[in-house]
Amino acid sequence: MKQATIGFIGAGGFISGYHLLSARDCGNMRIRAIADINEETLKRHQQNLPLDYVTTDYHELLKDEKIDIIIIGTKHDLHARLIIESLDAGKWVFCEKPMAQNNTEALAVIEACKRNPGKLAIGFNRRFAPAYRDLKKLIQSVKKPWYFYYRQMCPYGGKSSFYNDQPHILYEGTHILDLACWLFDELPVRVNMSGDNNNNSVNLEFSDGSQFMLMCGVLGSYAYWKEHLEFCAENHAVNISDMVDMRVRGWKGEYDRLFSPYLDEKKEEVLKYGFDFYDCLRSELIYRQTDFLKQCGIEMEHVRRPGTMPLPYNIDDYDKSNPDLQIFFPDKGWRQSLVHFADCFLNGREPENASGTDGAISTELAMALLDSMKKGQRTEFRSEFK
Ligand SMILES: NC(=O)c1ccc[n+]([C@@H]2O[C@H](COP(=O)([O-])OP(=O)(O)OC[C@H]3O[C@@H](n4cnc5c(N)ncnc54)[C@H](O)[C@@H]3O)[C@@H](O)[C@H]2O)c1
């Protein structure tokens, strides 16, 4: 099998648990090198992963002719700069979200995309989540206007102080702003946001009267699943809980479905026992991370659903079943988005990932929403990138 050679710049918490494992396990990639300024992190990766070298200087990776794709996993203050340098060094680039901190940075990235042949993908992985791909296909035939409601809420636990002053709508909400544009295949014409730096109520209005409403932030409970989507249109409705449980109403011959969790963990049980099982097991496993919860000052409880007790699983078996997973995640398309990008590199195809333009638009939308919140009014939106 052909393999794309990968170099990572920044391999901290998220990259260690996701993209590094995908690059290690998926066959169409080979990890050549990791650059990180944290030497402990480098030592750990060098001990645990098959790779050629590690370095504290990412420039070594940019000069390395054997590296095809650079994966950028630093926090977002460095994303735009590292993307530009990597594209200018002749690489294909996969960068975690958000792509840029403001419109000036976004424009500079777009310029770099134009002057280089290498492709850029932004880690808006929900475009690859099986439940959302299914949803997108399903709603194509439905008459507009479409109304969406989306909740993306999760308490702060464990986030570093880096995020204290960062607008949540930029570093987290852009995931969903991109999802909205992808589901509609067009951009909103008016936007509105209220709330504060951390918690927001967002409204995106489309030219045909469709709306996408988003509640996002750091409120809620760890014992509650993070994401929920509802779709309503004439005589049609869909409801998706955590990308696992999908209820489909109004389509003749279409029925509710369940999607397997990330890496097919406990797939059989989830498909057999349904979303209550997923919800209870997920919460139970977080509940058992006592040190983490104590450190974050988070209260957790056992989730108990009527009719499901005792839980039909043995937690001890689960703990040992996959050493790469501490808890239980929905399949948000992380692995598929990276495997697809590597595959496109190997076969010279145009990737379906969120592009530089999509990355720029999501930052631009976040900026427009922050502006609308500051002014206390809904504002017209026209992208300078499309
Ligand atoms: N797609 C998703 O679902 C998802 C989920 C979580 C996080 N993320 C994104 O992943 C990125 C990383 O988040 P994280 O929580 O893992 O952060 P982290 O702080 O744990 O990791 C960042 C790493 O970058 C390294 N780094 C910093 N400056 C560097 C430099 N100049 N050269 C090389 N390495 C450098 C740090 O030492 C650290 O190891 C963020 O952009 C975040 O938004 C995406």
Ligand as a Chemical Component Dictionary entry (heavy atoms), coordinates in Angstrom:
data_LIG
# 
_chem_comp.id                   LIG 
_chem_comp.type                 NON-POLYMER 
_chem_comp.pdbx_formal_charge   0 
_chem_comp.three_letter_code    LIG 
# 
loop_
_chem_comp_atom.comp_id 
_chem_comp_atom.atom_id 
_chem_comp_atom.alt_atom_id 
_chem_comp_atom.type_symbol 
_chem_comp_atom.charge 
_chem_comp_atom.model_Cartn_x 
_chem_comp_atom.model_Cartn_y 
_chem_comp_atom.model_Cartn_z 
_chem_comp_atom.pdbx_ordinal 
LIG N1  N1  N 0  -10.962 18.672 15.950 1  
LIG C1  C1  C 0  -11.238 18.508 17.226 2  
LIG O1  O1  O 0  -12.222 17.861 17.570 3  
LIG C2  C2  C 0  -10.321 19.083 18.265 4  
LIG C3  C3  C 0  -10.477 18.721 19.612 5  
LIG C4  C4  C 0  -9.592  19.263 20.545 6  
LIG C5  C5  C 0  -8.602  20.147 20.143 7  
LIG N2  N2  N 1  -8.509  20.489 18.827 8  
LIG C6  C6  C 0  -7.500  21.461 18.366 9  
LIG O2  O2  O 0  -6.212  20.860 18.457 10 
LIG C7  C7  C 0  -5.224  21.875 18.683 11 
LIG C8  C8  C 0  -4.341  21.462 19.850 12 
LIG O3  O3  O 0  -5.112  21.429 21.025 13 
LIG P1  P1  P 0  -4.567  20.647 22.310 14 
LIG O4  O4  O 0  -5.636  20.709 23.308 15 
LIG O5  O5  O -1 -3.998  19.335 21.927 16 
LIG O6  O6  O 0  -3.377  21.619 22.756 17 
LIG P2  P2  P 0  -2.038  21.226 23.542 18 
LIG O7  O7  O 0  -1.570  22.483 24.198 19 
LIG O8  O8  O 0  -2.262  20.024 24.384 20 
LIG O9  O9  O 0  -1.026  20.833 22.376 21 
LIG C9  C9  C 0  -0.338  21.792 21.618 22 
LIG C10 C10 C 0  1.096   21.297 21.431 23 
LIG O10 O10 O 0  1.778   22.220 20.590 24 
LIG C11 C11 C 0  3.107   22.326 21.078 25 
LIG N3  N3  N 0  3.727   23.555 20.569 26 
LIG C12 C12 C 0  3.509   24.845 20.946 27 
LIG N4  N4  N 0  4.305   25.681 20.235 28 
LIG C13 C13 C 0  5.025   24.907 19.377 29 
LIG C14 C14 C 0  6.012   25.180 18.384 30 
LIG N5  N5  N 0  6.439   26.432 18.132 31 
LIG N6  N6  N 0  6.540   24.139 17.701 32 
LIG C15 C15 C 0  6.136   22.858 17.942 33 
LIG N7  N7  N 0  5.209   22.546 18.891 34 
LIG C16 C16 C 0  4.672   23.554 19.588 35 
LIG C17 C17 C 0  2.947   22.303 22.590 36 
LIG O11 O11 O 0  4.164   22.002 23.252 37 
LIG C18 C18 C 0  1.885   21.235 22.744 38 
LIG O12 O12 O 0  2.457   19.936 22.892 39 
LIG C19 C19 C 0  -5.999  23.168 18.917 40 
LIG O13 O13 O 0  -5.980  23.925 17.740 41 
LIG C20 C20 C 0  -7.407  22.712 19.213 42 
LIG O14 O14 O 0  -8.385  23.663 18.829 43 
LIG C21 C21 C 0  -9.330  19.962 17.894 44 
# 
loop_
_chem_comp_bond.comp_id 
_chem_comp_bond.atom_id_1 
_chem_comp_bond.atom_id_2 
_chem_comp_bond.value_order 
_chem_comp_bond.pdbx_ordinal 
LIG N1  C1  SING 1  
LIG C1  O1  DOUB 2  
LIG C1  C2  SING 3  
LIG C2  C3  SING 4  
LIG C2  C21 DOUB 5  
LIG C3  C4  DOUB 6  
LIG C4  C5  SING 7  
LIG C5  N2  DOUB 8  
LIG N2  C6  SING 9  
LIG N2  C21 SING 10 
LIG C6  O2  SING 11 
LIG C6  C20 SING 12 
LIG O2  C7  SING 13 
LIG C7  C8  SING 14 
LIG C7  C19 SING 15 
LIG C8  O3  SING 16 
LIG O3  P1  SING 17 
LIG P1  O4  DOUB 18 
LIG P1  O5  SING 19 
LIG P1  O6  SING 20 
LIG O6  P2  SING 21 
LIG P2  O7  DOUB 22 
LIG P2  O8  SING 23 
LIG P2  O9  SING 24 
LIG O9  C9  SING 25 
LIG C9  C10 SING 26 
LIG C10 O10 SING 27 
LIG C10 C18 SING 28 
LIG O10 C11 SING 29 
LIG C11 N3  SING 30 
LIG C11 C17 SING 31 
LIG N3  C12 SING 32 
LIG N3  C16 SING 33 
LIG C12 N4  DOUB 34 
LIG N4  C13 SING 35 
LIG C13 C14 SING 36 
LIG C13 C16 DOUB 37 
LIG C14 N5  SING 38 
LIG C14 N6  DOUB 39 
LIG N6  C15 SING 40 
LIG C15 N7  DOUB 41 
LIG N7  C16 SING 42 
LIG C17 O11 SING 43 
LIG C17 C18 SING 44 
LIG C18 O12 SING 45 
LIG C19 O13 SING 46 
LIG C19 C20 SING 47 
LIG C20 O14 SING 48 
# 
